[in-house]
């Protein structure tokens, strides 16, 4: 079953200096962009991370400091990436937990707000784990009957991920080939994350809630009343920029809502004061 696209789909993979979302940087990004009419375009760029690539990490993905020294920085590359991705949906392998949060961090360092709600995110790993419980190499072998020869190279991993995604929609008759349906299926659990890292989520009333620690499940508004310093602690702690951005926006919404409510209360008091007996 072919993928059903209502808008372009960008299947992508990142190689980085490490696994820390907030501090490690991209050294390679590869994107295969599929269009509704079946066309595809490929972008494959090395990136100067502006920090040292540890030897143990370079040994995994094969990208050395010497290879990226003359490559563009992410800030230099960002306009090209944004133009290439456009309004496309995104897909990747373990992308919801790692690649998308890292990409968001890099964009926010360039003062580019990557809107979480504007597109669908398909995580091929989550589909695979729900169906078969394996790794990308095993998924490639299981679904495509092939062996990954260049694992941990972003372009080859991206090609493998795309082939696996297409094979998944062909293998499982009850699996949607529509991107929105795949995005919903590949989401872990039933909750909707408010940020890329899943530190914040929406409840049934679409209120932003903390999704970890002692205040898990409580709305930001609730915690603001009982422990107002918690918000400030999160802004100062080592949380992803995307998490802090969502939190700031929610605080602004709460302040606006409270200000509106106070104004309504004052107007009601004035009405009652001058109401004719």
C-alpha positions in Angstrom: 0.0 0.0 0.0 1.5 3.3 -1.1 1.8 6.2 1.4 -1.1 8.6 1.1 0.2 12.1 1.2 -2.0 15.2 1.6 1.1 17.3 1.7 4.9 16.6 1.3 6.6 14.2 3.8 10.2 14.7 4.9 11.9 11.5 6.1 15.1 12.6 7.9 17.9 11.5 10.1 20.6 13.3 12.1 24.1 12.4 13.2 25.2 14.4 16.2 28.1 15.0 18.6 26.3 13.0 21.3 22.9 12.1 22.8 22.2 15.1 24.9 19.3 17.0 23.4 20.1 20.3 25.1 23.9 20.4 24.5 25.0 18.2 21.6 24.9 19.5 18.1 24.1 18.2 14.6 27.0 17.1 12.3 25.0 15.7 9.5 21.4 16.0 8.4 19.8 14.0 5.5 16.3 14.5 4.3 14.3 12.7 1.6 11.2 14.8 0.7 8.3 13.0 -0.9 5.7 14.9 -2.8 2.0 14.0 -3.4 2.7 13.3 -7.1 5.4 10.7 -6.3 8.4 13.0 -6.9 11.2 13.1 -4.4 14.1 15.4 -3.5 17.1 14.7 -1.3 19.1 17.0 0.9 22.3 15.7 2.5 24.5 18.2 4.4 27.5 18.0 6.8 27.3 20.6 9.5 30.1 22.3 11.5 28.8 21.7 15.1 31.1 24.4 16.5 32.2 22.0 19.2 34.5 19.0 19.2 33.1 15.6 18.1 34.3 13.1 20.7 36.4 10.2 19.3 34.0 7.6 20.5 31.1 9.3 18.7 33.1 9.8 15.5 33.9 6.1 15.6 30.2 5.3 15.5 29.0 7.6 12.6 32.4 8.0 10.9 32.3 11.8 10.8 35.5 13.4 12.1 36.3 16.9 13.1 38.4 17.3 10.0 35.4 16.4 7.8 33.2 19.2 9.2 35.7 22.0 9.8 34.8 23.7 6.5 31.2 22.7 6.5 28.5 25.4 7.1 27.3 25.9 10.7 23.7 25.1 11.5 22.9 28.8 11.6 24.2 29.2 8.1 22.3 26.2 6.9 19.0 26.9 8.7 17.4 29.1 5.9 18.1 26.3 3.4 16.6 23.7 5.7 13.5 25.7 6.5 12.9 26.3 2.8 13.5 22.7 1.9 11.2 21.3 4.6 8.5 23.9 4.1 5.1 22.8 5.5 5.9 19.1 5.1 5.1 16.4 7.7 8.2 14.7 9.3 9.1 11.1 9.7 12.2 9.4 11.1 13.4 6.5 13.2 13.2 7.3 17.0 12.6 10.9 15.7 9.9 11.8 18.2 12.3 11.2 21.1 15.6 12.4 19.6 15.9 13.8 16.1 12.9 16.2 16.2 13.9 17.6 19.7 17.5 18.1 18.6 16.4 19.8 15.3 14.1 22.0 17.3 16.9 23.0 19.7 19.2 23.9 16.8 16.4 26.0 15.2 15.6 27.8 18.5 19.3 28.7 18.8 18.8 30.5 15.6 15.6 32.2 16.9 13.4 30.0 14.7 10.3 28.7 16.4 9.5 25.3 14.9 5.8 24.9 15.4 4.8 21.6 17.0 1.2 21.8 16.0 1.7 22.7 12.4 2.5 19.2 11.1 2.3 15.5 11.7 5.3 13.4 13.1 5.6 9.8 12.1 8.1 7.7 14.2 8.9 4.6 12.3 10.6 3.1 15.4 7.4 3.3 17.4 5.4 1.6 14.7 8.0 -1.1 14.5 8.1 -1.6 18.3 4.3 -1.8 18.5 4.4 -4.4 15.7 7.6 -6.3 16.1 9.8 -5.0 18.9 13.2 -4.7 17.1 16.0 -2.2 16.1 16.4 -0.3 12.8 18.9 -2.9 11.4 16.5 -5.7 12.4 13.6 -3.7 11.0 15.4 -3.3 7.6 16.2 -7.0 7.5 12.7 -8.0 8.7 10.7 -5.8 6.4 13.0 -5.3 3.4 15.1 -8.5 3.5 18.3 -6.3 3.3 21.3 -5.6 5.5 22.3 -2.0 6.3 25.9 -1.7 5.0 26.5 1.9 6.1 24.7 2.1 9.5 25.1 5.4 11.4 25.5 7.4 8.2 22.5 9.8 8.1 21.7 9.4 4.4 21.8 5.6 4.5 19.8 5.5 7.7 17.3 7.8 6.1 17.0 5.6 3.0 16.6 2.5 5.2 13.9 4.3 7.3 12.0 5.3 4.2 12.1 1.8 2.9 10.9 0.4 6.2 8.0 2.9 6.5 6.8 2.0 3.0 7.2 -1.8 3.7 5.2 -1.4 7.0 2.2 0.1 5.2 2.3 -2.8 2.7 2.7 -5.5 5.3 0.0 -4.5 7.7 -3.4 -4.2 6.2 -4.9 -2.6 9.2 -2.1 0.1 9.4 -3.1 3.4 7.9 -1.1 4.7 4.9 -2.3 8.2 5.6 0.3 10.3 7.3 -2.1 11.6 10.0 -3.1 8.1 10.9 0.5 6.9 11.0 1.5 9.9 13.2 -1.3 9.0 15.6 -0.3 5.3 15.6 3.4 6.0 16.1 2.7 8.2 19.1 3.5 6.5 22.5 0.5 6.4 24.7 -2.7 8.3 24.3 -1.5 11.7 25.6 -0.6 14.6 23.3 2.7 16.2 24.0 2.9 19.9 24.2 6.6 20.0 23.6 9.0 17.9 21.5 10.7 16.3 24.5 7.4 15.2 26.2 8.1 17.1 29.4 4.8 18.9 28.9 1.5 17.4 27.7 -2.1 18.4 27.1 -5.0 17.1 29.2 -8.5 16.5 27.9 -9.3 20.2 28.3 -6.1 21.0 26.2 -4.5 22.6 29.2 -0.7 22.4 29.4 0.4 20.0 32.2 3.7 18.9 33.6 4.5 15.4 32.4 7.2 14.3 34.8 8.3 14.5 38.5 6.3 15.4 41.5 3.8 17.6 39.6 3.1 15.1 36.8 -0.4 15.4 35.6 -1.0 18.8 37.2 -1.6 21.8 35.0 0.9 24.6 34.9 -1.8 26.9 36.2 -2.4 24.6 39.3 1.3 24.4 40.1 1.7 28.2 39.7 -0.7 28.6 42.6 0.9 26.1 44.9 4.6 26.3 44.0 5.2 29.4 41.8 9.0 28.9 42.0 8.7 25.6 40.0 8.3 27.6 36.7 11.4 29.6 37.4 13.4 26.4 38.3 12.5 24.9 34.9 13.6 27.9 33.0 17.0 27.8 34.7 17.5 24.0 34.6 18.8 21.9 31.7 15.6 21.5 29.8 15.3 21.8 26.0 14.6 25.2 24.6 11.4 23.9 23.0 10.1 22.9 26.5 11.0 26.3 27.9 9.4 28.1 25.0 6.1 26.2 25.4 6.2 26.9 29.1 6.7 30.6 28.6 3.8 30.8 26.1 1.6 29.0 28.6 2.5 31.4 31.4 1.7 34.3 29.1 -1.7 32.7 28.3 -2.4 32.2 32.0 -1.4 35.8 32.8 -3.6 37.1 30.0 -6.5 34.9 31.1 -6.1 36.0 34.8 -6.0 39.7 33.7 -9.1 39.3 31.6 -10.9 37.6 34.5 -9.8 40.4 36.9 -11.2 42.9 34.5 -14.5 41.0 34.2 -14.8 40.9 38.0 -14.2 44.6 38.3 -16.8 45.3 35.6 -19.3 43.1 37.4 -18.6 44.9 40.7 -19.2 48.3 39.0 -22.4 47.0 37.4 -23.7 45.9 40.8 -22.6 49.1 42.5 -24.6 51.3 40.0 -27.5 48.9 39.5 -30.8 50.5 40.2 -32.7 49.1 43.2 
